[in-house]
Amino acid sequence: MKAPAITGVPDTAFMVAAWRAVESERPDALFRDPYAVSLAGARGLGLAEHLSANQMGRWQVVVRTVVIDRMVRAAVEAGATTVLNLGAGLDTRPYRLDWPSSLRWIEVDFPEVISWKEQRLQGAIPTCHLERVPLDLTDMTARRSLFARVGADSARTLVLTEGVVPYLTNDAVGALADDLRRIRGAQWIVDYVSPGALRYRKRLRVSRQMQAAPFQFAPPDWFDFFEAHGWRALNINYLPIEARQLGRPAPLPGWIRLGLRAARWLRPGRALDGFRKSIAYVLLEPLSKKQM
């Protein structure tokens, strides 16, 4: 039988769900997701097995799940009344976490992903008010209509794009950033991947396995890019640092560890700091007109 392979970005949702399922079975699991196995299905579990060598990818999914759980909780506690999850994939936060019943959670993804999710979660009850929107985010007219509706109905919105932005082109991310500024009072949780981490990713075997869903977003300066589109970093959560605190350090391949050791000898302190700040989830807030 031919091994399953990633055929496009939607497949990554099944892979991620499978990795959440694997984590949930560990005796020292950092979280429990009782829905992950069903959502992953045979395809997701097959993809996870096929990509078993991608320990860094699985590690990143596990740590980012914990970090984003905390970031969303903090935003809701600070007054966010709506969570707009773009490219929601097979995320289960509206089910596995406790939320105020008044919280409005909107999931947006490709129609086929939404359909699968609704089938697999029949009978499951979310802890907040959940709405699903089948939408291709490249449909600019439909997306702007959705953002206008969300902005009109919510005083404080938290936008989440977990694992979405890296797959988009620079131009596509810029257009999305511009459109999201139309949502009054919005904050935005978004992936950060440093240029160094992107270079290492290209050298890993998994990059060849993910050819149908490559990382594309690579601005010269990540923070300058978002500031140019009206957003600034309010809070930065670096995954390698968070992982150390969680007792789950990154499973770096041997050749990367050797490279870090050599770099530390040549540039004491800088190499390790570069790795620690290589991957993050950042909470962005809009700049005022005076700040732009």
C-alpha angles and dihedrals in degrees: 000000000000113000115249115256138192107264098177145338095287089064090063090069090063092046092051092049089052091052090051088052092052091050092049090059094056117104088226095043115164089214140001121232109182091182099052099089094052093045094048092051123180092308095054094046089048091051091049090051092047090051095042090125089064095088091152091056093050091045091051093051092050096048095042090052090058093043095048092046087059095044093051092047090052092050093049091047088051091056110277108151099183132042113200107196109194116195086010094174112178096332114153103191093120087060109032097043129060115244136172107274088233093061113112114215119189120190119197126188145125113310093245092054092048091048093051091048094051091050094049096045098048108141094018114121121216119221092227138033104291127195125178123205119193102213140144103226091214087070095094097188094051092043094052090047089053093048091050091052093048092048092050093049101042132056094197122025129183113205117205123193101171110183093349110100097058090064094053129084120250090254092050092050091048091052091048091049090051093049093048090057086069089071105091114237095359127159122195134214109205139168121259120199118176122227089248092054090050090053092050091048091057090056094051120096090235090068089069091048090052097049092123090056106035127173107253108166107099115146117176089243118018097200094044089050094057093041088055087056094048103267133111133188114261097171132010123199111189110204098214090054093044090047092055090053090050092051092246107108120187115277094230118191114248095250091055091049090051090049091051091050091051092046091049089056092050096038109021112214097357098085095050091045089050092055094044089055097041101100128027149148112236130199108218127196127193119260117235118244089255091055095050 
